[in-house]
């Protein structure tokens, strides 16, 4: 198969005008100037468009998609409490439908790899249904005293074995996600560290996301401390920054992905580099939940491994990685001024090869090069908002939007093309109707509680 467009953006090298990508058996075999070969059944010419590596979303929660727009205008602490209440309304089938709808949005947005943190495990089903590549991190919560290390590990292993069976032989990997330092007790964290290291599981942890989190861990104060006191949950304050706790607990290494890390500094950046720890940067979620602007320029200056994530649509509202790239650049420029090192080129690198490096997948994906998996997307440049185009890099970051995506391919298979999902086993309309019923139940809960 030969894919042609006005521009090809390999990321590994400079953009190529009038280029084409040759795919064979799911692998890229050539990236070159347009050949003289005439069009045919195996030639797809997208015209005024750009072919680029598939986008790598290093952090989201697909299972929460049905709650898009249901929890608004709240800072993190209140947002979490409201979200927990609404999650109680959803059934196992609801989680599956919700995750699948999120996976469809991802595919239609040019995302080919999703690193998803899941409580229900539904995202594994969703990625398999749509043909996306991914890593599913099984989430772990253990804040109550009766959640012993032994009990928690036993429950976790049952879920992991189910995930292994479901994803065997697929493009989906399995990992473990201790939720946060304030929702998993220290004894359980210690047991999890030993377990994940012994089994070789990749790890994902939300860390240093909010001022409330650091206040709890460093001083034993703030909203989280007050909530634990009200619920009679004994909490021992470590008196240290979240990153220091993670370092002392042996969590910082090449197998760990830290999510957010908003409240970190240059010292922490040096720790990330020396340990090989990767960061999932979620600029829009950070801003929307009033958590601040992460020190991205600091990380890039120190050469920390950074990938770009949307977080869930409950804290962001879309899985649009083009908007995320734009926000990553603009927020750094707004807060750092001319000292920001953020450019459109660096934003695209974070969304592709940066994400691949953060997930340890860079040998397979992230750039358009011979030998890499044929994970790519094609984006139209003929919209009024993106024409004229002098430079495809700046057009992608400052003009493009997810709805401009024409096609998404994973391992040489088309998973999305102009409104169609070739691998999906049921009509999209059927899924939409089931989600409408779920929405009604969520809306009834919101109305009953006076928040709808």
Secondary structure as GFF3:
##gff-version 3
##sequence-region A 1 452
A	DSSP	beta_strand	2	9	.	.	.	ID=ss1
A	DSSP	beta_strand	16	24	.	.	.	ID=ss2
A	DSSP	beta_strand	27	33	.	.	.	ID=ss3
A	DSSP	beta_strand	43	45	.	.	.	ID=ss4
A	DSSP	beta_strand	49	53	.	.	.	ID=ss5
A	DSSP	beta_strand	55	60	.	.	.	ID=ss6
A	DSSP	three_ten_helix	62	67	.	.	.	ID=ss7
A	DSSP	alpha_helix	76	87	.	.	.	ID=ss8
A	DSSP	alpha_helix	92	108	.	.	.	ID=ss9
A	DSSP	beta_strand	111	118	.	.	.	ID=ss10
A	DSSP	alpha_helix	122	130	.	.	.	ID=ss11
A	DSSP	beta_strand	133	140	.	.	.	ID=ss12
A	DSSP	alpha_helix	149	167	.	.	.	ID=ss13
A	DSSP	beta_strand	172	178	.	.	.	ID=ss14
A	DSSP	alpha_helix	186	199	.	.	.	ID=ss15
A	DSSP	beta_strand	202	207	.	.	.	ID=ss16
A	DSSP	alpha_helix	211	219	.	.	.	ID=ss17
A	DSSP	alpha_helix	223	231	.	.	.	ID=ss18
A	DSSP	alpha_helix	242	248	.	.	.	ID=ss19
A	DSSP	beta_strand	256	260	.	.	.	ID=ss20
A	DSSP	alpha_helix	266	275	.	.	.	ID=ss21
A	DSSP	beta_strand	278	281	.	.	.	ID=ss22
A	DSSP	alpha_helix	283	288	.	.	.	ID=ss23
A	DSSP	alpha_helix	296	302	.	.	.	ID=ss24
A	DSSP	beta_strand	305	308	.	.	.	ID=ss25
A	DSSP	alpha_helix	321	336	.	.	.	ID=ss26
A	DSSP	three_ten_helix	337	339	.	.	.	ID=ss27
A	DSSP	alpha_helix	344	349	.	.	.	ID=ss28
A	DSSP	pi_helix	350	354	.	.	.	ID=ss29
A	DSSP	alpha_helix	355	358	.	.	.	ID=ss30
A	DSSP	beta_strand	376	380	.	.	.	ID=ss31
A	DSSP	alpha_helix	392	398	.	.	.	ID=ss32
A	DSSP	three_ten_helix	402	404	.	.	.	ID=ss33
A	DSSP	beta_strand	405	410	.	.	.	ID=ss34
A	DSSP	beta_strand	413	417	.	.	.	ID=ss35
A	DSSP	alpha_helix	428	448	.	.	.	ID=ss36
###
